[in-house]
């Protein structure tokens, strides 16, 4: 409803801010299956006011993804599974846009990985209104 009011300009003083922020960081490494590792929190450089509408993500590994790789993008109270190294999700919609987001990496199974998993970079672009 607020968006409709903003579009119709019935309430010129009503804040209809929307925008986006992006952040990136190096990621963690994993040596064993059955373990998880988290990236550092990715946050807006300056305070933003609003709710998340959509998040685009991208992560880059040092090599091919090992079988059983499971990656989630998380906020304080919610995580969404990611279905590839890049994409877009609305699974974090309506959460506070200023909170930090982080990636959680894990490889299903037991034992040592054939090659260590290293995440070169984690990137998010957060759209909010």
N, C-alpha and C positions, 0 to 999 in steps of 0.2 A: 504494500500500500504506500509506504514511504517513497518508493521509486516512482510510482504513478503520480504522486503529488509533486515530486520534483520535476518530472517530465512536463506536467501541466502548468508548472510554475505558479500554482495557487498560493504557495507559501515561500516567497522569495528568500526569507531568512532561514529556512530549513537547510541544514547541512546535508549535502548530497555528495559528500566526498567519495571518490573512488580512486583507485590507483593500483600500483604494483610495486613490489620490491623484489630484488634478487640477491642471492648470496651464494658463495661457493667456498669450499674448503677441501684440503686433502682428506682422504678417507683412511679407515683402519686397515689392518691386515689380519689374516686368519691362516693358521697352519694346520688346524685339526677340524675334522667333521664333528658335528654335535655341539659346537661352540658358537657363540654369537659375539659380535663386536659392533659398537656404535660409533658413528661419526661424531665430531664436535657439533654442537647446536649451531644451526644456521639462523640468523636473525636479521631483521631490518637494521640498517645503519642508523636510522633515526626513528623515533617513536611514530607509529601510525595508529590511526583510530578507525576501526571498522571490523568487519567479519570477512573471513576467507570465502571466496566464491569458487576459486579454482587454483590448483597448483600444478605447474609443469615441473618435471624433474629430469635429470640426466646424471648418470654416473659412468665413470670410465675405469675399467679394470686394466691391469698390466698385461693380461692375456685373455684367452677364451674363458668364459664362465664355466666353472666346474659343474658337473652334474649334481643336482640336488641343491643348487644355490637358491636361497630364499631371501628376498630383500623386502623390507617394510619401510615406509615413510611414516614417521611418528610425530605427534604433538604431545603435549603433556597428558592428555586424557584419551587419545585415540590414535590407532595405527591403521594404515591401509597397506595391503600387499601390493607390490609393484609387479607388473607382468612383463617387464623388460628393462633395458638399460636407459630408456627414455620414454616419455609419455606425459599424459595429463590425467589428473584425477579431480573429482569433486567430492571425494571421500572425506576430506577435512573441512568441508563447507560449514559455515556458521561458527567456526571457532575463532577466537580472537586473532586478528591478523598480525599482532605484534609478537606473539609468542614464538619461541624458537622451535624449529623443526629439525629432526635428525633422522638419519638412515640407520637401520639395523640390518646387519648382514649375518647370515648363517648358512652353513652347508649341512644338509641332512646326512645322517649316517654316523659311523664311528671310525676312528683311526685318523692317521695323518693324511693330509692332502698330497697328491702326487707332486703338485707345484704349489708353493705358497700363494694365497690369494692376497693381492694388494689392490687397494682402491686408490687410483691416482687422483680422482676428483669427484666431489659431490656437488651438484648444482640444483638450486630451486628458483623458480619464479613464482611468486605468490600474488595473485590478483585478489583484490578485496573491494568491498563497497561499504 
